[in-house]
């Protein structure tokens, strides 16, 4: 398997930005920091006023065509997070995101795998019947927390890598 990341997750050149539920009236807050080669995604989720999600995203050109999954080395807080991928696909004039959940263990570094075939297309939190994920057109990668719990969260990411098909190591 390739040891190079899909993109510079902990690079100060990566233009990560936040997108939280305040875009629809919620009160969750998040921040993204890059320090010592690590990406830190932290904040507070609030369920007030139909809120409950916080996210970070980065746009770019991602070469995932020959991959079957994404592997992430993360240290979390025991909550469930989502890896999100977006292409040029639209639903009701808005971007479609494909969601794949991964669990974390509190204060423990783990490697999580999100299999592309298991990811589901969503639009503003609603699961869609399609379209299919076109890995040649991924233009945005994100991390999101929306586990139905209010409270502080913290996720550190050392790397995110595409996983080639078995036997292509």
Secondary structure, DSSP 8 states (H G I E B T S, - for coil): ---S-SS-TT-TTS--EEEEGGGGT---EEEEEEETTEEEEEEEE--GGG---EEEEEES----TTEEEEEEEEEB-S-EEEEEEEEEEEETTEEEEEEEEEE-BBTBEEEEEEEGGG-EEEETTEE-S-----GGG--EEEEEE-SS--EEEEEEEEEEEEEE-TT--
